């Protein structure tokens, strides 16, 4: 078998597996970017990098849209009412649309600033293994505190705009690997007293703009800088990310309807410890 063909097949398999990792870890509160950096290291693969990792998120974004398609149709249809009738208070769909927009502004601004002015972010300390381990452990502690002392029974109708502003600000931390976008927004929602399943659903929906825009930007960047044969494996990764994301979304919503988040706390603590152990022992 020619070396070029072997390399192409390996890239396709690698992208498929990275897509599965992305899909599962994007929605479980354990950090997709951290796992996309750490797991390849343990497998002896090269770091996929920021561009490929962000591109794979596109599969996750499409999965959210597909899974919540009925909700999103209602949300989109509420847009004229939000602008013309200003019926935010009386319409849950327009309220949710407002929440998605408000929560997305901080992370889009921070992401743009980093993209324009922090050129060496991909090689900075914050994408290193030490940072990932520390952040994973710290965020596990915050999730445990939120779960034990603040988790409440607020339903969607009880959510205030200040809860969404806090959620949006906390979402900016997801720029750093190890934080977990779903994890930090879920933690923020729990701190606000929102019940778990509602918190998870809100976390998924407010993530659509940030995940989609980041994914499209990096995908187009790769498209214009890669050959067709190099770009094809990325498409495979996006497809596997889509299907694994569907499974992860469905699992987490059903899981949080019955159980608390402590299993993810334990996992994140163990994840951080394993990284430290590998680096220093």
Secondary structure as UniProt FT lines:
FT   HELIX           3..27
FT   TURN            28..30
FT   HELIX           32..43
FT   HELIX           49..67
FT   HELIX           69..77
FT   HELIX           79..80
FT   HELIX           81..85
FT   TURN            88..90
FT   HELIX           92..117
FT   TURN            119..120
FT   HELIX           121..123
FT   HELIX           125..127
FT   HELIX           129..145
FT   HELIX           146..150
FT   HELIX           156..158
FT   HELIX           161..171
FT   HELIX           172..175
FT   TURN            177..178
FT   HELIX           181..191
FT   TURN            192..193
FT   HELIX           196..206
FT   HELIX           208..225
FT   HELIX           228..256
FT   TURN            257..258
FT   HELIX           262..280
//
